[in-house]
Amino acid sequence: MNRYSDISSNRLATCHPDIRRMCMRVLKIFDHKVMCGWRGQVLQDRCYRLGMSTLQWPDSKHNWVNMYGEPESIAVDLCPHPYAPWNGDRILYFAGRVMATAEHMGIELRWGGDWNRDNVLINQTFNDRFHYELVNW
């Protein structure tokens, strides 16, 4: 049975409850790790400078704060495990499983490999295939 490392568990704990529930369901069928949940200003601005994000602090869904003023990311970066950079098909297959699981659970997600959700992957100007975010937040 798949399980998260302490690092992945801690990262997932910074995310919205819907993301946490969805990730736990995906983990039952596909081993993966949580690369990023909530990001503070230093990390978000660093990701922006390095071209890993198109948004600066506090505009990313990784920088969300809930109604109690607590950090609660409405985005998560996930990576299939094991991951091999030369195996792009594996990340696409994983993304399909994540998106199907979320849909089955009634959770509306946007994937960073298809920002406009038109199911056409070649028309993206920015690819972040590890990124998943809640829609309408």
Residue, then its C-alpha position, 0 to 999 in steps of 0.5 A: m500500500n502506498r503512503y506519504s513520506d513525512i515530508s509529503s504529509n507535511r506539505l499536503a497538510t498545508c492544503h485545502p481539505d478538498i485537495r487533501r481528500m483528493c490526494m489521499r484517494v489518488l495515493k490509493i491507486f498511484d504512488h506519488k509525492v507532494m512537491c509543494g503545498w502552501r508557499g510563503q513570500v520568499l519561496q513564491d518570489r523565488c519560483y517567479r524569478l526562476g520561471m517556475s511560476t508566472l505569479q508573484w506573491p501573493d497572487s498564486k493559488h499556493n499563497w491562499v489564506n483561509m477565512y481564519g487567516e491561516p495558510e491553506s493552499i488551494a493548489v498542490d504540486l504532485c509528482p508520480h513516484p518513481y519519476a523519470p524526467w525522460n518519461g513524459d508519458r508517465i506524468l501525463y498518465f498520472a495527470g489523467r488519473v488525478m483529474a479523473t479522481a477529482e472529477h469522480m469526487g466532485i472536485e473541480l480542478r485545473w491542471g498546469g498542463d492544460w490551463n484553459r481546460d480545453n483538453v488540447l495540450i499543445n496550445q499552452t504558453f506555460n507548462d507546469r505539469f506538476h501543478y493542480e489547483l481548485v477552480n473558482w477560488 
